[in-house]
Amino acid sequence: MERIERINSLHRILSASRYPVTVQRLQEELQCSRATVYRDLAYLRDYLMAPVVGNGEAGFRYDHSDGTRFELPGLWLSSEELYSLLAAQQLLVRSGGGVLSNALAPLQQRIEKLLGEHAGGRRVPVERIRVIPHRRRRLDEASFRNVATAVLDRRRLSFDYRARSTDEKTRRTVSPQRLTHYRENWYLDCWDHEREALRSFSVDRIVNAKVQDEAARDVPDEELDRQLSSSYGIFSGAPKGWATIVFSPKSARWVADEHWHSQQQGRFLPDGRFELKVPYSTARELLMDVMHYGADAEIIEPAALREQARTHLQLALSNYER
């Protein structure tokens, strides 16, 4: 059960109970651990200002001694939670009327139900909030369905893949691990059997995908996180180093509020510039993001990455010198 559902369920239980409710009962009804019950009670009391009273021995209840009845506020999701729900809802809407849309219809109904519960039963005017796609790539829907099926059914997958960087076409057989939506595009995280290593493939470059009868090899979540989530962006792997980028005072106001990486380190310099440090494995995506800021960003170290940036910029400048 997700936290949104748990908070709503916890609120209903406490509202309907005349006497304190034990932690054991809350664990059973919310299907969560004892620690999670205490965290949810604290969130309900401290963040949503619910009149929660009691303790772990006697149980918990709402204090209605002042004669008022507590109701959840009209908007209590965090911005991240609201974005996640709305983004998922709009992704489903944009999937069209094909097989994928039909298969995901129950999920969309579930999301709409959660939004309705969040708004106290009122219809949420989702059209008032827009999640605008940016630089989304076209997908082969048949291949996408087979990729998703292989991920969910835990079956091996074979497909033709044309690498965007080299345009080389290869046939791959993989054990799918995760389907990742990142920056408006889908990526398949998997174990590549020929190369005997974890790889990420852009789904829009996958064609002729076939689900195999053989069961997929499962890679532990810890290994997936270490190899695919620890470094910068979707082009990840074990971090090979840290990049230090300094942004001008003008850009500092934007970059200081941006989330580039879970382990990033940032600080304002005395002259108003902003220094950002991020781990990275391959330079490609990091360079693209840094160059987005043009003259307002400078890679300080490592020297090899700085030289790569210099080369890219010189090649770009040469296009305007003809």
C-alpha positions as a printed Julia matrix, in Angstrom:
322×3 Matrix{Float64}:
   0.0     0.0     0.0
   1.4     3.41   -1.01
   1.68    6.22    1.55
  -1.17    8.19   -0.05
  -3.49    5.22    0.45
  -2.17    4.54    3.94
  -2.73    8.12    5.12
  -6.28    8.08    3.78
  -6.93    4.68    5.4
  -5.36    5.78    8.68
  -7.53    8.88    8.69
 -10.69    6.81    8.09
  -9.8     4.35   10.86
  -9.14    7.06   13.45
 -12.2     9.07   12.4
 -14.48    6.06   12.81
 -13.06    4.88   16.15
 -14.47    6.06   19.45
 -11.67    4.39   21.39
  -7.88    4.24   20.88
  -6.72    1.93   18.09
  -3.75   -0.31   18.84
  -0.62   -0.21   16.75
  -1.07   -3.93   16.05
  -4.48   -3.31   14.48
  -3.11   -0.41   12.44
  -0.29   -2.64   11.17
  -2.81   -5.27   10.06
  -5.21   -2.85    8.39
  -2.53   -0.75    6.71
  -0.4    -3.79    5.82
   2.83   -2.2     6.94
   5.49   -2.4     9.62
   5.3    -0.96   13.12
   7.89    1.7    12.23
   5.8     2.77    9.21
   2.7     3.13   11.39
   4.59    5.49   13.7
   5.95    7.49   10.75
   2.47    7.84    9.26
   0.98    8.89   12.59
   3.72   11.52   12.97
   3.1    12.76    9.42
  -0.65   12.96   10.07
  -0.12   14.83   13.35
   2.84   17.11   12.56
   2.4    17.85    8.85
  -1.37   17.59    8.34
  -2.17   18.97   11.84
  -4.47   16.07   12.75
  -5.47   15.87   16.46
  -3.71   12.53   17.01
  -3.27   11.58   20.67
  -2.16    8.42   22.43
   0.87    6.19   22.7
   2.17    2.8    21.64
   0.76    1.01   24.68
  -2.79    2.37   24.89
  -3.24    3.04   21.19
  -4.04    6.17   19.16
  -7.19    8.16   18.45
  -8.42   11.56   17.31
  -9.07   14.11   20.06
 -12.47   15.71   19.32
 -12.81   17.34   22.74
 -13.16   20.79   21.17
 -16.27   19.65   19.29
 -14.74   19.93   15.79
 -14.24   17.06   13.37
 -10.91   16.83   11.59
 -10.81   16.31    7.82
  -7.79   15.94    5.6
  -6.89   19.22    3.91
  -7.83   19.65    0.26
  -4.21   19.55   -0.93
  -1.71   17.59    1.11
   0.41   15.76   -1.43
   3.98   16.94   -1.77
   4.88   18.52   -5.1
   6.88   15.39   -6.0
   3.97   13.07   -5.21
   1.49   15.21   -7.11
   3.82   15.39  -10.11
   4.35   11.62  -10.08
   0.62   10.88  -10.08
  -0.21   13.46  -12.74
   2.75   12.46  -14.9
   1.69    8.82  -14.73
  -1.91    9.75  -15.51
  -0.91   11.82  -18.53
   1.54    9.18  -19.76
  -1.35    6.73  -19.82
  -3.62    9.19  -21.6
  -0.96    9.87  -24.23
  -0.44    6.13  -24.86
  -3.39    6.23  -27.27
  -6.19    3.74  -27.76
  -4.15    0.63  -28.62
  -3.43   -2.56  -26.74
  -1.08   -0.78  -24.33
  -3.75    1.72  -23.33
  -6.3    -1.06  -22.75
  -3.86   -3.08  -20.7
  -3.04   -0.08  -18.51
  -6.64    1.11  -18.1
  -6.96   -0.41  -14.57
  -3.82    1.48  -13.54
  -5.25    4.76  -14.82
  -8.48    4.11  -12.91
  -6.4     3.46   -9.8
  -4.51    6.74  -10.22
  -7.74    8.66  -10.74
  -9.16    7.02   -7.61
  -6.08    8.08   -5.6
  -6.42   11.65   -6.86
 -10.1    11.58   -5.94
  -9.34   10.31   -2.44
  -6.69   12.99   -2.09
  -9.29   15.65   -2.93
 -11.85   14.35   -0.43
 -13.98   12.58   -3.04
 -14.25   15.59   -5.33
 -13.23   15.33   -8.96
  -9.67   16.55   -9.46
  -9.54   18.9   -12.5
  -6.35   17.35  -13.86
  -6.71   19.41  -17.04
  -5.74   22.42  -14.91
  -2.27   20.96  -14.42
  -0.17   20.15  -17.45
   2.88   17.91  -17.78
   4.37   18.96  -21.12
   6.5    16.4   -22.98
   9.86   17.58  -24.23
  11.99   15.94  -26.92
  10.09   12.67  -26.69
  11.15   10.03  -29.22
   8.88    7.88  -31.35
   8.44    4.27  -30.23
   7.66    1.09  -32.13
   4.56    0.19  -30.14
   4.76   -3.54  -30.92
   8.34   -3.69  -29.65
   7.45   -1.62  -26.6
   4.65   -4.03  -25.69
   7.02   -7.0   -25.98
   9.68   -5.24  -23.93
   7.14   -4.44  -21.2
   5.75   -7.99  -21.31
   9.22   -9.51  -20.92
   9.98   -7.21  -17.97
   6.74   -8.04  -16.16
   6.63  -11.76  -17.03
  10.34  -12.2   -16.18
  11.18  -13.76  -19.55
  14.22  -13.35  -21.76
  13.98  -11.0   -24.73
  15.71  -10.89  -28.09
  15.74   -7.84  -30.36
  17.6    -5.9   -33.03
  19.3    -2.79  -31.73
  20.77    0.07  -33.73
  23.07    2.14  -31.55
  22.41    5.85  -31.92
  26.08    6.79  -31.49
  27.53    4.45  -34.17
  24.42    3.37  -36.15
  25.7    -0.21  -35.78
  22.97   -2.87  -35.82
  23.29   -5.9   -33.54
  21.06   -8.73  -32.35
  20.81   -8.94  -28.57
  19.45  -11.53  -26.15
  18.89  -10.14  -22.68
  17.27  -10.75  -19.34
  15.14   -7.63  -18.71
  15.44   -6.14  -15.23
  13.71   -2.74  -15.28
  11.86   -0.48  -17.67
  12.9     3.09  -16.88
  11.19    6.3   -17.99
  13.81    9.06  -17.98
  13.63   12.51  -19.55
  10.51   11.67  -21.57
  11.98    8.48  -23.02
  11.99    4.78  -22.15
  15.08    2.7   -21.39
  15.47   -1.03  -20.8
  17.88   -2.02  -18.02
  18.92   -5.62  -18.55
  21.55   -8.34  -18.37
  23.17   -8.79  -21.78
  23.92  -12.52  -22.12
  26.47  -12.21  -24.93
  28.49   -9.52  -23.15
  27.77  -10.93  -19.69
  27.18   -7.49  -18.22
  24.43   -5.06  -17.3
  23.39   -2.72  -20.08
  20.79    0.01  -20.73
  19.1     0.23  -24.13
  17.01    3.07  -25.5
  13.65    1.43  -26.29
  13.05    3.65  -29.31
  16.09    1.96  -30.96
  14.71   -1.55  -30.33
  12.93   -3.37  -33.19
  11.8    -6.93  -33.85
  11.54   -7.62  -30.12
  10.56  -11.22  -29.32
   9.67  -12.59  -25.9
  11.46  -15.9   -25.29
  10.2   -18.95  -23.39
  13.3   -19.07  -21.21
  13.09  -17.43  -17.79
  15.03  -14.22  -17.3
  18.07  -14.13  -15.08
  17.34  -11.96  -12.07
  20.01   -9.54  -10.93
  19.78   -8.4    -7.27
  18.4    -4.9    -6.75
  21.57   -3.92   -4.93
  23.65   -4.76   -7.99
  21.28   -2.91  -10.32
  21.43    0.17   -8.11
  25.2     0.03   -7.86
  25.74   -0.35  -11.6
  22.83    1.61  -13.1
  21.79    4.2   -10.53
  25.0     5.29   -8.89
  26.41    7.49  -11.6
  25.22   10.41  -13.69
  22.04   10.01  -15.73
  20.88    7.04  -17.77
  24.38    6.47  -19.21
  25.45    5.07  -15.89
  27.72    2.45  -14.43
  30.18    2.41  -11.6
  31.38    6.03  -11.15
  34.84    6.62  -12.57
  35.29   10.05  -11.11
  33.78   13.33   -9.97
  33.22   16.35  -12.16
  33.5    19.89  -10.79
  31.53   22.51  -12.7
  31.39   26.22  -11.87
  28.43   28.33  -13.01
  28.24   32.09  -13.41
  26.36   34.16  -10.79
  23.44   34.51  -13.23
  23.1    30.75  -13.8
  23.85   30.0   -10.14
  20.3    31.0    -9.22
  18.97   28.18  -11.42
  21.58   25.48  -10.83
  21.48   25.79   -7.04
  17.84   24.65   -7.14
  18.38   21.8    -9.61
  18.75   18.12   -8.77
  21.44   16.61  -10.99
  22.39   13.59   -8.89
  21.51   12.03   -5.53
  25.11   12.46   -4.32
  25.75   15.91   -5.76
  27.61   18.53   -3.73
  27.03   22.22   -4.28
  28.13   25.5    -2.73
  28.08   29.2    -3.53
  31.5    30.75   -4.01
  32.38   34.14   -2.5
  32.05   35.88   -5.89
  28.47   34.63   -6.37
  29.29   31.72   -8.67
  28.02   28.21   -7.87
  30.24   25.14   -7.72
  28.61   21.78   -8.43
  30.27   18.4    -8.02
  28.68   15.22   -9.44
  29.9    11.62   -9.93
  29.85   10.31  -13.48
  30.78    7.24  -15.47
  30.63    8.31  -19.11
  30.9    11.93  -20.16
  28.29   12.1   -22.93
  25.18   13.17  -21.04
  27.06   15.26  -18.51
  28.69   17.26  -21.3
  25.31   17.82  -22.95
  23.86   19.22  -19.74
  26.85   21.44  -19.02
  26.88   22.82  -22.56
  23.22   23.67  -22.21
  24.46   26.58  -20.06
  26.93   27.77  -22.73
  29.33   30.45  -21.52
  27.74   30.39  -18.05
  29.3    27.01  -17.2
  32.92   25.88  -16.93
  34.21   22.37  -16.2
  37.09   22.75  -13.75
  38.08   19.11  -13.33
  38.99   16.44  -14.17
  41.36   17.69  -16.83
  40.31   15.02  -19.35
  36.64   16.03  -19.11
  37.59   19.7   -19.4
  39.55   18.9   -22.57
  36.58   17.0   -24.01
  34.39   20.04  -23.41
  36.98   22.3   -25.07
  37.1    20.03  -28.14
  33.3    19.94  -28.46
  33.09   23.71  -28.2
  35.84   24.24  -30.77
  34.08   21.91  -33.21
  30.82   23.76  -32.63
  32.52   27.11  -33.22
  34.04   25.86  -36.45
  30.55   25.44  -37.88
  30.15   29.23  -37.74
  33.52   30.15  -39.23
  32.75   29.14  -42.82
